[in-house]
């Protein structure tokens, strides 16, 4: 274990180039700009839920209540399968 530590201590420090530092900073700034604001989420999520609910209500098949009452009263099944 001790020889490994001695080898690590013999490594000299190297200064990174300023160009590399500027690239890293620019990438961090780009990530900050991509983040979605809370206001957009607070408006977007409820409006999406309302949109889904209204689509479900408009595209739902209307049920024929007289037919369903007759079928339920006679304890019949609505599909045409044999089993």
Secondary structure as UniProt FT lines:
FT   HELIX           2..9
FT   HELIX           18..34
FT   HELIX           38..59
FT   HELIX           65..73
FT   TURN            74..75
//
